[in-house]
Each structure stands twice: as C-alpha cells, then as structure tokens.
Amino acid sequence: MTPGGIVTQLVHLALMLALAPLLVGLVRWLKARLMGRRGATPLQPWRDLLKLLRKQPLLAESASAVSIAAPYLALGATAAAVALVPGFARGMALAPMADLILVAGLLALSRFALALAAMDVGTAFGDLGAARQMSFAALAEPAFILSVLCFAILAGSTNIDAIGAVFAEGGPGLRVSLLLALLALLAVALAENGRLPVDSPSTQLELTMVHEAMLLETSGRYLALWEMQAALRLMLWLSLLAALFLPFGTAPAFSGVFGWAAGLLAWAVKLAGLAVALAVFESATARMRLFRVPEFLGAALLLALLGAVFLFLSTGSA
C-alpha cells in the first residue's frame, strides 16, 4: 500500500461523497432544460440534504429500531461500494478489494436494508414498494452476475482495476459479447437507480411507486441519509460503467499531482457525458407499465447470458 494509493483513495472517496448530489442535480437540470423549463440549480440536492439534516425525524408508532439502523446500514454499504469503484485514478489503496462480486454484494445489502425499513412500518405502500423492489432485484442481480462472467472470461479476473487495464490496452477488441454485456448492465443500472423506463424518481402516483413508496414514512435526517444513498448509487453506477467501458484517461496512483489532475479531468468528462446521455434518454422515454418491467429485466438477463455463452464458446474453440 503506497502513499499515493492512500492519498488517491481518500481524495476519491471525498469526491464521490461531494459530487454525488451534484450529479443528481445536474441530471435534473438537464432534463428540465430539454423540456423547455428553467430548472433548479444542480446545487439544489445539497441544499435539500442540508435542510433535511436540520429537521427532527418523525417515526411511525409501529416503527422499531430497524427504521433507525437501516439508513445508516444502507448508506455505509453504498459508500463502501463507492470506495471500491475507481474514478480518476487506478491502483488506489482498496484496489485489491475492488471486485465486482463484492460490489454486487454491497449493493444487495443496501437494497435489503431499504426493503426491510419499508416493511418495518407496516404500511401498504411500503410493503408494496419493497415487494416490487425485491422482485425486480431477482432478475437484475443474475443479469449483473452474468455480465461479470463476461468480464471474467475476457480479462481473467473480476477485479475492476484489472478489467480496466486489459480493456485500456485493447486486448479484448470489439466483440458482440461486450455489446450484449453493456446493454444488460445499462438495463440493470436503470432498474437499480429507479430511473425511467423502470421507475420515475419524481413520480407522485402512489400506485406506481417503487423506490419512493418505500420512503413515504421517512423524514428528517433519515430521509437525508436515504437521499444521499440514492445519489451515491447513481454515482457508483455511472463511475462503474466508465471504469469498465471507458477506462481511458485514468491516472495511475503513483503519477503525482499533474497525472491526478489529468485523470480527474477525464473522469469529469466521462461522468458529464453519461449524465447528458441519461437526461436525454429519460426525456425521450416514457415509463413502462409495471408488469412489463420483469420482461425488460428478463431481456437484460437473456442478453447477459448470450454474451457469456458466446464468449465461452469462442474462447473454448480458440
């Protein structure tokens, strides 16, 4: 563990925590501009978080200690996963632990905490949202694992740094299997973050809520923790897609300040490009019906499976 690796790890985590709400605000502002509205400043999510942190939380009479512990557990698990996904530098202090399977496990833990908190209160909407979330996860998680299998076959590892290094060197080349894995991961990312066409982060119709339905009984600092967790999850997925499919421009941990600055600039450009793509996609896409979501995620699972099978057959016959 080098000093450069420790410094880049600390800077990376600080940037992730600071920029996650700004990324959410940027996507909202871009969507508003695309729809012809002025839109709130990208700083608005940070203002909302600070305002919520100053408010006294109110708990339902039927709530237990689960409702108190769940937001801290979910935020901690998501922050740990965020620390593992490389951003502007590779070879950070936690790079040996940056395994895609571990990231998937941490995200599953945060999802479990959210569903548990929603069911703890015992309201109809909370139970409904938790049931929908876990049913979607039953298809999204296998799709993610099969996509990880594609990377493991190509790079010989499930470590994110190792995969990014192999892809940056152009070793795998252009493959149909990579396109299938990319499409599967994009579908999983939309479902995991409650984005269109799976869910709408700004919906006000209770009968169609998924993520928001689980937070109807949450207030004050607990709601701020959940909102921060959701922002970190979006930041994690965009950074993960950039690290896997756009690994170029990432600076080594030992490159020094100037190398880190160049890596930071490249990372910012990639995140901004992905944010613009997400805003354009959501502005041009309508939300699908709830009974179509399993079909959507089932298609993602099939794409990931086909990618893994094609890679297995091609490498086995080579």
N, C-alpha and C positions, 0 to 999 in steps of 0.2 A: 504494500500500500504506500504509494509515493505521496509526497506533499502536494504535487499538482493534482493528483487524483482526489485528495481530500478537499482541496480548495474548490475544484470544479464541481464536486458533489454538493458542497454547501451552497455554492452560487446557483447551481442547477435547481436545487430544492427551493431556495428563496425566490428564484424567478418563476418557478411553477406556481407557487402559492400567490405571488403578487399578480401574475399575468392571467391566471385562470378566470377571475371575474371580468377582467378587461376583455378577454376573448369572447365571453358570453355577450358582453355589451356591444362588442364590435359586430357580432353576427346579428344581433337585434337591430343595430343602427343600419347595417347594410340592407337588411330585409325591409326596413321602413323606407329607406331611400329608393329601393327598387319598386316599392308600391306607391311612390309619389308622396310619401309623408316625410316630415322633417326628422322625426325620431329622437329619442333621448340620447344623450351623450354616452359614449362607451364607458364612462366612469360611473354611470348610474348603478350598476350592480354593486360596486363597492360602497356607494352611499347607502343603498338598501341594507347591505350587510351590517354596516356600522350602526345604522338606526335600529335594526333588529337586535343587535347585541346589547343595546342600552335598555331594551324593554324586558319587563319581568315576564317569564313564560307562565302560561296557564296550562294545567294538566286536567284531563277529564277525571271524574271521580273514580272511574273504573281502571285508570291507568296504574301500572305498577312500576317497579324500578327499571323494567325493560325500556320503557319510554324515555327514561333519563339516560341510561347507559348506551342505548342503540345509536344515537347520533355521534357520540364520541368514538364508538367502535367502527362505525361506517367511515367516518372521516379519517380515522387513523389508518384503516386498511387501505383506503384510496390514496392517502398521502404516501404510504409505504410503496404502493404500486407505482405512483408517480415518480418516486425517487429512483426506481429501477429502470424506467424508460429513458434512454439517452435523449438529450436535446441538442445543445450546441457543441458538446464535447463527448468523446468516447474514451473508454479506459478510466472511468471515474472509480471512486473507492468501492462502490457497490456493484461494479460491472460484473464480477464473477457470479453474483447472485441474480443478475438481470435475465432471468429465464422466463420464457413466455408462459410456461405452465404455472410458475409461481405467480405471475401477473394475473393469470386467469383465476387462480385460487383466491387471491386477494380481492379481486372484483366480485367473485361469488360471495365472499364473506361480507362485503359491504352490501350487496344485494339482499343477502339473508337478513342482515340487521335491519334494513329498511322494511322488508316484509314483516318481520317479527314485530317491529314497532307499530306498523299499521294494524296488525291483528290484535295487539295488546289492548287497545282501547275498546275494541268490540263493536265498532260502528259498521253499518252495512257498506258504506263506500270504502272504508279502509280495508275490510275483508275482500271486497270485490277487486280493488286495485292490486292487493297483494296476490290474489289468485291469478289475475291476469299477468302480472309481472313474472311470477314463477312459471306459469305455463309457457310464456314466451322464452324464458331462460332455458326451458327444457329442450328447445330447438336451437337457440342461439349458442349455447355452450358447446354442443357437439360440433356445430359448424366452425366455431373458433378452434377447437382442438384439431379437427381435420385440416384446417388451414395451417396450423402449427406443424402438422405432419408433413405438409408440402415443403415448408422451410427446412425442416429437419432432414428431409431426403436430399434437398439441393445443397445445403450448407454443412450437413453433417453435425448440426448442433441446434439446440433450441435457445441458445444464448443470443440476446438481441444484438449485442456488440459484434459477435462472431458472424451473425447473419448479415448485418450491415456491412462488415468488412468484405465478405465474399461478394455481395451484390455490388459494392462500390468498385471492385476490381473487374466487374463484368463477367465473372465466372459462369453463372447460370445462363447468361444470354437472354434472348427473348423467347419465352415459352408460353404456350397456351395455358399450361397449368398455373403459371403465375397470374395470368389474367383471371382465371377462374377463382383462384385464392383471393385476389384483390376484390372481386365482386362479392364474394362471400363475406369478407371482412367488412366491406362497406355496409352491407346489409346488417351485419351484427352490430356495427358501430351505431347505426341509426336506431336500432332497437334498444341497445344498452343505454343510449342517452335520451330516449324518449323523444326523438325527432321525427319529423314527417318523412315518409308517409305512415309510420307505425303509430306515433303519438304526437300530439301537439303540445309544446311546452307552455303555450299561452291559452290553452282551452279553458272555457268556463262552463262547459256542459258536463255535468257530473256523471251522466250515464255513459259517457265515452272516455272518461279519465282513466289513466293508468298510473303514471307517476304522481300526478297532482292529487289523485284520490287518496293516496297513502299519507298525504301531508295535510289534510284538511283540519285535523285536530292538533296540529303543531303550531307553536307561536314562540315569539321572543327569541332568545339565543339558541334554542333548539332548532327553530326554523332556519336561523342563520347558519348553523352547522350543516343542516341538510342542503341548503342552497350552495354552500361552499363545496360540499362533497360532490354535488352535481356539476359544478363548474370545473372542479378538478378532474372529474371523469371525462368531460368533454376535452379538456386539455390533454389528458392522457391518451385518448384515442387518436386525436389529431397528431400528437407527437409520435405515437406508435406507428401510424401509417407513414409519416415522414421518415422515421428511422428505418423502416423495413423497405419501402419502395422508393424513397428519395434520400438515400444515405450520403449523398454527395455534399461536400462543404463542411462536414462535421470535423471539428478540430481534435487532434489527439490531446490528452490531458497534459502532456509534457511540452506542448507547443508554446507556452508562455502567453503573456497578455495579448500580444498582437494576433496570435493564432486564435485565441479565445474570442477576440473581438470579431474576427472574420467568421468564425463558426456561429457566433451569436447573430450576426447579420444574415447569414444563410438560413439559420433556423427561423428567424423572424419572417423572412421572405416566404419560406415554406408554410409556416403557420398562417400567414396572411392570405396566401393563395388558397389554402384549404378552407379558410373561413369564408372567403369570397365564393368558392365553389359550393359550400354548404348553404350560404344565403341564397344564391341563385337557384339551387336545386329546390329549396323549401319554398321559394317564391313561385316557382313554376309547377309545384306538385300539390295535389290535393290529398287529404288524409284518406286512407283506405278504410273500409269497414272492418270492424274488429274480427269478424270471422274470416277475413282474408289475410290477417296478419300471420296465422300459422302457415298458410300457403306461401306467403312471402319468405318467411324464415325457413320453411321446408325447401324452397327453391335454393336458398343460400346453402343449406346443408347438402343438397344434391350437387351443387357446383363445387363445394369443397371436396366432397367425396370423389367426384370425377377428376378433379385436379390431382388428388392423392393417388388414385388408381392409374392415371396416365403417367405420372412420374414414376410410380413403382414399376410399371410395365416397361417404360423406356429405359430406366436405369438397370432393370434386370436383364434386358436384352442387349445392353451395350457391352 
